[in-house]
């Protein structure tokens, strides 16, 4: 994913400045949303682990 960000930024920087900026923002937003989703999944998993011994 990071390679896509770098490649699109470098290749489009010289010709289409706005398009390169759009791709960089889009990739950064995508990476951020993936990081947030991963954190949410991790929190849910740890919550389930904490509840399991109490129910047994």
N, C-alpha and C positions, 0 to 999 in steps of 0.2 A: 504494500500500500504506500509506503514511504517512497519507494522507487517511482511509482506513478506520479506522486506529487512532485518529485524533483524533475522527472523527465518532462512532464507537461509544463512546468514552470520555466525550464531552460529552453525548450523547443519553441514555445509560444511567446516567450518574452520579447524576442526581437521583432516579430511580425505583428502579433495581435496582443497588445498589452492588456486590454479589457478581458479578452477571452482567457488569457493566462491567469489573471487575477480571479476570475470566476471559478476556474478549475481549482485553484489553490484554496479558495474559500470553501468550495463544495467538499473537497477532500478533507479539509480540517474539520468541517462540521460532521462529516461521516465518521472520522476517527474519534471525535469527541462523543458522539452518540454511541459508538461501539464500546467505548470505555465506560460510559454511564450504565449501559445495559449489562456489561460484565460485572460491575460493582453491585447492581441490583440482584443479579442471579446469585452472586456470592453471599449476599446478606440473607437471601431467602434460604439458601442451603444451610447456612449456619444456624438460622432460626429453627429449621426442622430438626437439626441435630440436637439442639438444646431441649426441644420438646420430647424427643424420643425416650430418654431415660425416665422422664416423669410419667409417661403413659404406661410404661412397663411396670 
